[in-house]
Amino acid sequence: MTDTPTITPPQPLLVPRAEHGISRKDISPNALRVLYRLRDAGFQACLVGGAVRDLLIGGHPKDFDVATDATPEQVRALFRNCRLIGRRFRLAHVVFGREIIEVATFRAGSAADDEDRETDDGGRLLRDNVYGTIEEDAVRRDFTANALYYAIEDFSVRDYVGGFQDVRDRVLRLIGDPETRYREDPVRMLRAARLAAKLDFRIAAEAAAPIPRMAHLLAGAPPARLFDECLKMFMAGHAEKSFLLLEQLGLLPELFPESARAMASNRSGALRAMVLQALRNTDERIRADKPVTPAFLFAALLWPAYCRELAVLQKQGVDPLVAQQRAADRVTLHQAQRIALPRRYSLPMQEIWLLQPRFQQRQRKRVFRLLAHPRFRAAFDFLELRASVAPELADDLAFWREAQGQAPEELAERLSSREEEGSGGRPRRRRRRKPRGGGGSPGGEGDAA
């Protein structure tokens, strides 16, 4: 096998059932139904892509994709539970309850002048509905490890691009010229990092080399697609490895430009250490089958950017509460230009940030108000995360951890005693607020929730 892959379809390597170890009992019964029905209707049908790759290395695929010479319309005619989706890639989804088997028609490897193939001026692929043979389909896939086909008629694995050996060697290698493939779809650079982290594969040298100088192409990728790719990277149990690879390949500043700058200028390294700890915690929760939320994850990833923006505003003399909200809004707005973070995640993320200063409070009413806040638990977990790299937060962390475990009456008595001690043993007089225009003090502590 040569170092640089060719795009000329070679004779396939047929790996018989006895030599590859894939068993039908490890394949989704619904995927098998789709494969058998296509075969019985006279079409060629194979399990393809990540499912074959994962089965070869002993994994348990969550998704099973099928490739066939049947067109999407022919697939729909065979399955009543089928719907057609997509413009860029026309696909058939066969729906079995909560499971979807994705069926794609074999696509041609090259037909630049065809009206069903569309690229932009930079070479990025916008639409590709040119159908072809299985050999052509193999060479238009991204990585050799993803271009393996499990054929239902004889249970063999078919390899047209050297992917079977690459899976054995645990290496990610692009099919064709790496620069051309990255220009077609810049998100392939992120996929390389994600798959290498997930599978514990190394990225082939010729595939890794162009990434740092081509990372800027991610700026042209749809923000919604980058958000989806981030969820796959950071919420599938290999977040820390993915982050480190993004740093190593020069991709992190393209995904999180402000956080990357803030971490680079943070001499103590505490901001980066906190992000890495958050990612480790996320990986541990996923391994323990505990829930994780994108709001908390992005609160950690964008915390360095928030801290940096807040420091700038405070240096300008902006009122602290106004500065906190303004910093949160600016960071969210700027990041949305690169990654489309939905409001259902960005608003809780901001609340987690804005509640952090309130953990310094010890006044009875404010303590109980914070404990009753619907975002308290997430904000406390974030305080705990910050304290893991900032020892000066240990007292705040200890107070709020104990406060959660106390009965309300016991906590109220404890706080009253503290307040009396603070006033020299005399009950404090309540200060009457002066009426102000606009219904109260803008930015006052009571308004921070």
DOBA-823236 format. One line per field, with one value per residue (C-alpha): residue in three letters; residue number from 1; z, x, y. Coordinates in steps of 0.05 Angstrom, whole numbers, m for minus. Layout:
N
resn	[ALA ...] .
resi	[NUM ...] .
w	[Z ...] .
u	[X ...] .
v	[Y ...] .
***
This chain:
449
resn	[MET THR ASP THR PRO THR ILE THR PRO PRO GLN PRO LEU LEU VAL PRO ARG ALA GLU HIS GLY ILE SER ARG LYS ASP ILE SER PRO ASN ALA LEU ARG VAL LEU TYR ARG LEU ARG ASP ALA GLY PHE GLN ALA CYS LEU VAL GLY GLY ALA VAL ARG ASP LEU LEU ILE GLY GLY HIS PRO LYS ASP PHE ASP VAL ALA THR ASP ALA THR PRO GLU GLN VAL ARG ALA LEU PHE ARG ASN CYS ARG LEU ILE GLY ARG ARG PHE ARG LEU ALA HIS VAL VAL PHE GLY ARG GLU ILE ILE GLU VAL ALA THR PHE ARG ALA GLY SER ALA ALA ASP ASP GLU ASP ARG GLU THR ASP ASP GLY GLY ARG LEU LEU ARG ASP ASN VAL TYR GLY THR ILE GLU GLU ASP ALA VAL ARG ARG ASP PHE THR ALA ASN ALA LEU TYR TYR ALA ILE GLU ASP PHE SER VAL ARG ASP TYR VAL GLY GLY PHE GLN ASP VAL ARG ASP ARG VAL LEU ARG LEU ILE GLY ASP PRO GLU THR ARG TYR ARG GLU ASP PRO VAL ARG MET LEU ARG ALA ALA ARG LEU ALA ALA LYS LEU ASP PHE ARG ILE ALA ALA GLU ALA ALA ALA PRO ILE PRO ARG MET ALA HIS LEU LEU ALA GLY ALA PRO PRO ALA ARG LEU PHE ASP GLU CYS LEU LYS MET PHE MET ALA GLY HIS ALA GLU LYS SER PHE LEU LEU LEU GLU GLN LEU GLY LEU LEU PRO GLU LEU PHE PRO GLU SER ALA ARG ALA MET ALA SER ASN ARG SER GLY ALA LEU ARG ALA MET VAL LEU GLN ALA LEU ARG ASN THR ASP GLU ARG ILE ARG ALA ASP LYS PRO VAL THR PRO ALA PHE LEU PHE ALA ALA LEU LEU TRP PRO ALA TYR CYS ARG GLU LEU ALA VAL LEU GLN LYS GLN GLY VAL ASP PRO LEU VAL ALA GLN GLN ARG ALA ALA ASP ARG VAL THR LEU HIS GLN ALA GLN ARG ILE ALA LEU PRO ARG ARG TYR SER LEU PRO MET GLN GLU ILE TRP LEU LEU GLN PRO ARG PHE GLN GLN ARG GLN ARG LYS ARG VAL PHE ARG LEU LEU ALA HIS PRO ARG PHE ARG ALA ALA PHE ASP PHE LEU GLU LEU ARG ALA SER VAL ALA PRO GLU LEU ALA ASP ASP LEU ALA PHE TRP ARG GLU ALA GLN GLY GLN ALA PRO GLU GLU LEU ALA GLU ARG LEU SER SER ARG GLU GLU GLU GLY SER GLY GLY ARG PRO ARG ARG ARG ARG ARG ARG LYS PRO ARG GLY GLY GLY GLY SER PRO GLY GLY GLU GLY ASP ALA ALA] .
resi	[1 2 3 4 5 6 7 8 9 10 11 12 13 14 15 16 17 18 19 20 21 22 23 24 25 26 27 28 29 30 31 32 33 34 35 36 37 38 39 40 41 42 43 44 45 46 47 48 49 50 51 52 53 54 55 56 57 58 59 60 61 62 63 64 65 66 67 68 69 70 71 72 73 74 75 76 77 78 79 80 81 82 83 84 85 86 87 88 89 90 91 92 93 94 95 96 97 98 99 100 101 102 103 104 105 106 107 108 109 110 111 112 113 114 115 116 117 118 119 120 121 122 123 124 125 126 127 128 129 130 131 132 133 134 135 136 137 138 139 140 141 142 143 144 145 146 147 148 149 150 151 152 153 154 155 156 157 158 159 160 161 162 163 164 165 166 167 168 169 170 171 172 173 174 175 176 177 178 179 180 181 182 183 184 185 186 187 188 189 190 191 192 193 194 195 196 197 198 199 200 201 202 203 204 205 206 207 208 209 210 211 212 213 214 215 216 217 218 219 220 221 222 223 224 225 226 227 228 229 230 231 232 233 234 235 236 237 238 239 240 241 242 243 244 245 246 247 248 249 250 251 252 253 254 255 256 257 258 259 260 261 262 263 264 265 266 267 268 269 270 271 272 273 274 275 276 277 278 279 280 281 282 283 284 285 286 287 288 289 290 291 292 293 294 295 296 297 298 299 300 301 302 303 304 305 306 307 308 309 310 311 312 313 314 315 316 317 318 319 320 321 322 323 324 325 326 327 328 329 330 331 332 333 334 335 336 337 338 339 340 341 342 343 344 345 346 347 348 349 350 351 352 353 354 355 356 357 358 359 360 361 362 363 364 365 366 367 368 369 370 371 372 373 374 375 376 377 378 379 380 381 382 383 384 385 386 387 388 389 390 391 392 393 394 395 396 397 398 399 400 401 402 403 404 405 406 407 408 409 410 411 412 413 414 415 416 417 418 419 420 421 422 423 424 425 426 427 428 429 430 431 432 433 434 435 436 437 438 439 440 441 442 443 444 445 446 447 448 449] .
w	[0 m20 25 m21 m38 m110 m135 m191 m172 m160 m160 m93 m36 m16 57 69 131 165 162 185 247 233 256 236 310 320 264 275 256 220 179 160 139 92 64 51 19 m28 m47 m58 m103 m147 m122 m95 m21 30 100 94 130 205 224 185 212 284 278 252 314 362 373 378 325 342 269 210 140 75 5 m56 m132 m122 m131 m74 m110 m119 m45 m26 m71 m31 39 62 123 79 69 23 50 29 m28 m24 m18 m35 17 36 110 128 195 246 308 338 293 224 172 123 52 1 m73 m99 m123 m179 m162 m215 m259 m252 m310 m290 m273 m211 m181 m156 m124 m103 m128 m73 m91 m34 m54 m51 m84 m107 m136 m190 m184 m201 m184 m118 m141 m156 m90 m51 m78 m65 10 58 95 74 141 122 53 71 49 82 28 49 m8 15 83 57 69 4 4 m56 m25 26 85 114 127 153 203 226 232 266 218 187 114 65 m3 m57 m50 21 2 m51 m4 51 1 m20 52 106 161 142 183 245 227 225 295 322 292 314 385 384 354 382 311 287 229 170 161 91 118 179 146 108 165 202 139 115 181 161 111 169 170 107 137 159 234 246 217 262 322 304 295 363 397 365 387 458 479 459 512 480 491 523 468 415 447 450 377 357 392 360 290 296 291 360 342 283 325 389 369 431 481 444 450 523 541 502 541 609 640 697 650 698 643 598 659 677 606 605 673 647 587 631 676 614 590 659 662 594 613 676 633 667 631 602 574 518 559 613 562 524 589 603 532 528 600 580 528 579 632 582 558 629 649 591 610 684 665 627 692 671 730 751 739 673 653 668 625 569 569 566 508 468 475 456 395 370 379 342 280 280 315 316 390 398 448 488 506 503 553 607 592 607 671 695 685 715 778 795 833 876 908 947 982 1053 1068 1089 1037 980 1001 1001 936 902 930 899 831 777 750 819 812 745 771 834 792 752 817 835 768 777 847 819 790 836 910 931 917 969 1023 977 953 1024 1047 990 993 1067 1056 1008 1060 1117 1137 1120 1194 1212 1154 1171 1243 1221 1173 1225 1275 1223 1208 1282 1292 1233 1266 1334 1365 1350 1302 1236 1217 1150 1103 1066 992 960 903 836 766 725 780 822 817 749 758 833 866 871 796 777 773] .
u	[0 29 33 m9 m78 m101 m169 m167 m215 m172 m195 m230 m200 m253 m245 m286 m330 m278 m225 m260 m300 m364 m426 m498 m518 m480 m518 m584 m642 m674 m611 m612 m685 m667 m607 m647 m707 m661 m625 m690 m714 m653 m610 m539 m539 m483 m473 m423 m380 m371 m413 m367 m305 m330 m351 m281 m248 m298 m341 m417 m444 m502 m520 m523 m519 m534 m506 m542 m549 m623 m642 m676 m743 m734 m718 m781 m822 m798 m810 m875 m837 m788 m778 m730 m687 m631 m611 m535 m539 m606 m618 m672 m689 m724 m757 m767 m796 m738 m686 m671 m632 m601 m597 m553 m546 m476 m446 m398 m327 m319 m367 m347 m390 m453 m512 m526 m457 m445 m383 m367 m307 m263 m278 m327 m379 m450 m490 m474 m528 m488 m501 m449 m420 m396 m324 m337 m375 m315 m266 m311 m316 m272 m227 m205 m230 m300 m300 m311 m373 m404 m440 m503 m501 m437 m422 m354 m321 m303 m246 m230 m181 m138 m184 m183 m108 m115 m167 m120 m63 m111 m95 m140 m121 m157 m178 m147 m109 m118 m119 m172 m215 m210 m230 m290 m313 m272 m310 m270 m213 m257 m280 m207 m195 m261 m252 m179 m200 m260 m225 m155 m129 m71 m81 m35 20 m3 m74 m51 1 m46 m95 m60 m54 m124 m160 m185 m232 m277 m299 m340 m375 m448 m450 m506 m464 m405 m451 m472 m399 m381 m436 m407 m337 m351 m412 m394 m343 m279 m283 m214 m178 m216 m198 m124 m124 m159 m104 m50 m78 m91 m166 m186 m177 m223 m279 m271 m230 m241 m232 m168 m140 m159 m126 m63 m56 m72 m2 m24 m57 m117 m168 m144 m138 m210 m235 m196 m225 m295 m283 m255 m317 m362 m326 m333 m408 m419 m381 m424 m487 m504 m536 m495 m521 m493 m508 m458 m408 m408 m408 m340 m313 m331 m314 m244 m274 m325 m272 m229 m287 m310 m240 m238 m305 m287 m222 m264 m302 m368 m414 m400 m470 m476 m407 m426 m489 m454 m395 m442 m481 m419 m386 m451 m461 m390 m388 m454 m421 m377 m420 m496 m510 m587 m620 m644 m570 m542 m591 m578 m503 m507 m547 m492 m441 m483 m498 m425 m414 m475 m438 m399 m462 m480 m542 m599 m650 m600 m575 m646 m662 m601 m616 m686 m661 m679 m608 m575 m551 m517 m486 m461 m430 m396 m370 m343 m309 m277 m254 m217 m166 m176 m161 m186 m257 m253 m290 m347 m352 m353 m406 m454 m442 m461 m519 m552 m550 m579 m652 m680 m691 m620 m591 m633 m609 m537 m542 m578 m522 m471 m508 m513 m439 m425 m464 m430 m487 m540 m597 m586 m634 m666 m648 m708 m696 m706 m756 m722 m748 m757 m782 m720 m645 m621 m568 m581 m565 m639 m645 m587 m630] .
v	[0 67 128 172 142 140 159 107 50 m12 m84 m95 m134 m184 m205 m268 m277 m322 m267 m204 m224 m184 m222 m208 m213 m147 m112 m77 m123 m64 m52 m126 m119 m62 m100 m163 m127 m89 m153 m191 m135 m145 m87 m88 m68 m62 m38 19 70 78 18 m29 6 1 m71 m89 m59 m91 m30 m24 24 68 82 35 64 27 40 13 19 34 107 144 139 63 56 95 49 m11 17 50 76 115 190 226 283 329 374 371 294 262 207 157 149 84 95 40 74 113 81 109 69 117 91 127 112 97 163 177 198 252 289 361 386 348 393 350 368 439 471 542 582 554 482 469 417 446 391 321 277 242 167 115 47 19 29 103 110 84 135 194 179 218 169 99 71 97 66 m7 m46 m106 m145 m181 m232 m267 m232 m208 m140 m104 m55 m11 39 3 18 m53 m49 23 1 m54 m3 47 103 156 168 213 185 228 294 320 394 382 341 394 449 407 404 441 405 342 373 371 301 279 305 277 208 204 220 174 114 126 127 170 217 199 251 272 283 323 367 415 426 484 525 508 516 585 552 533 606 590 529 538 556 506 450 470 468 397 376 406 365 302 321 343 302 232 212 237 312 322 284 322 389 372 351 415 453 411 419 494 486 512 587 577 546 588 649 692 635 613 684 689 622 641 706 675 667 623 573 570 584 527 481 495 480 414 395 410 365 309 315 311 248 216 232 201 138 134 143 209 268 324 390 433 495 475 451 516 556 523 529 603 622 645 692 718 731 769 812 825 848 897 927 932 967 1018 1032 1001 984 911 884 921 895 823 825 863 814 755 785 804 736 700 746 740 664 656 682 620 568 573 563 559 605 545 534 605 634 581 588 663 650 603 658 714 674 664 731 716 658 710 734 713 756 711 733 731 662 633 669 638 569 574 596 545 548 541 470 482 546 511 456 511 542 473 469 538 520 460 508 568 552 620 596 540 579 597 526 498 547 531 457 458 505 456 401 443 448 517 534 514 553 614 613 606 665 708 694 714 778 796 783 828 885 879 838 891 875 910 965 955 1012 1040 1045 1112 1111 1119 1126 1063 1018 1007 1006 982 930 924 857 842 849 804 741] .
***
